């Protein structure tokens, strides 16, 4: 499990997995199943939102780890834009750090299915970084 981000229980309950990418933030995947279905034949918006959040958190922790930090983070706010309905298939998400400061991180995340250029939803999130409690990574 070297270098692989550990996922929280919520992500594991939805069968999400994270894959490290060379030089990029991890890509998080979520398979379609009845537990993530909303209206018949479509992903539930809450499941998509959760996937975007997990991708954003994975991106922040990856960036902090590269700085030698495992500082805890806390979500401050989130805005999610739904672009199209999620179909009953594997869904991907990846976070992008737009700013990683000393105490705040700004992240965007996008989710897609069959084509990374056809996003089904995107999120913009802000996180508080508690560097005062930073425990240096070993």
C-alpha positions in Angstrom: 0.0 0.0 0.0 3.0 2.3 -0.4 2.0 5.7 -1.5 -1.6 4.8 -1.8 -3.9 7.2 0.0 -6.0 5.6 2.7 -9.7 6.3 2.2 -12.2 7.0 5.0 -15.0 4.6 5.9 -17.6 6.5 3.8 -15.5 6.1 0.6 -14.9 2.4 1.4 -18.7 1.9 2.0 -19.3 3.1 -1.6 -16.4 0.9 -2.9 -14.3 3.9 -3.9 -10.6 3.3 -4.8 -7.8 5.7 -5.3 -5.0 5.3 -7.8 -1.8 7.3 -7.6 -0.9 9.2 -10.8 2.7 10.1 -11.9 3.1 13.7 -10.9 -0.6 14.3 -10.5 -3.2 14.0 -7.7 -4.8 10.5 -7.2 -7.8 9.5 -9.3 -10.6 8.2 -7.3 -13.1 5.7 -8.8 -16.6 4.7 -7.7 -18.4 1.8 -9.4 -22.1 2.0 -10.1 -24.3 0.0 -7.7 -27.7 0.2 -6.2 -26.3 2.0 -3.1 -25.3 5.0 -5.2 -28.4 5.1 -7.4 -30.7 8.0 -7.2 -33.6 8.1 -9.7 -33.7 4.9 -11.8 -30.6 4.5 -13.9 -28.7 7.4 -12.6 -26.2 8.2 -9.9 -27.4 10.0 -6.8 -26.2 13.6 -6.5 -25.0 12.9 -2.9 -22.8 10.0 -4.1 -21.3 12.2 -6.8 -20.7 15.0 -4.2 -19.0 12.5 -1.9 -16.8 11.3 -4.7 -15.7 14.9 -5.5 -15.0 15.5 -1.8 -12.9 12.4 -1.5 -10.9 13.3 -4.7 -10.3 16.8 -3.3 -9.1 15.5 0.1 -6.9 12.9 -1.7 -5.3 15.8 -3.7 -4.6 17.9 -0.6 -3.2 15.0 1.4 -1.0 14.1 -1.6 0.3 17.6 -1.9 0.9 17.9 1.9 2.7 14.5 1.9 5.0 15.8 -0.8 5.9 18.7 1.6 6.6 16.2 4.4 3.4 17.1 6.3 0.4 15.2 7.5 -1.4 18.2 8.9 -5.1 17.6 9.5 -7.6 19.5 7.3 -11.1 20.7 7.8 -13.6 21.7 5.0 -14.7 25.3 5.2 -17.0 25.5 2.2 -18.0 23.7 -1.0 -19.8 24.6 -4.2 -20.9 21.8 -6.6 -22.0 22.2 -10.1 -23.9 19.3 -11.7 -23.4 19.3 -15.5 -25.2 16.1 -16.6 -26.7 12.9 -15.0 -24.3 10.2 -14.0 -25.0 7.0 -15.9 -24.9 3.5 -14.4 -21.1 3.0 -15.0 -17.7 3.5 -13.4 -17.2 7.2 -12.3 -13.9 8.9 -11.9 -12.9 12.0 -10.0 -9.7 14.0 -9.5 -8.8 17.0 -7.5 -6.6 19.9 -8.5 -5.0 22.2 -6.0 -5.5 25.8 -7.1 -3.7 27.2 -4.1 -1.9 25.5 -1.2 -1.1 28.1 1.4 0.1 27.9 5.0 -3.4 27.7 6.5 -5.8 27.3 3.5 -6.1 25.1 0.5 -8.3 25.9 -2.5 -9.2 22.8 -4.6 -11.3 22.1 -7.6 -12.4 18.6 -8.4 -14.2 17.2 -11.4 -16.0 13.9 -12.1 -16.4 12.1 -15.4 -17.4 8.7 -16.7 -16.5 7.6 -20.3 -14.7 10.8 -21.4 -12.6 13.0 -19.1 -13.5 16.0 -21.2 -17.2 15.5 -20.6 -17.5 16.1 -16.9 -20.7 15.2 -15.0 -20.0 17.5 -12.0 -17.3 19.8 -10.6 -16.7 21.2 -7.2 -14.8 24.1 -5.7 -13.7 23.6 -2.1 -11.8 25.4 0.6 -10.0 23.7 3.4 -8.4 24.9 6.6 -5.0 23.3 7.2 -4.1 22.9 10.9 -0.3 23.1 10.5 0.1 24.1 14.2 -0.8 20.5 14.9 1.3 19.2 12.0 2.9 15.9 12.7 5.8 15.5 10.4 5.4 12.5 8.1 8.0 9.8 8.6 
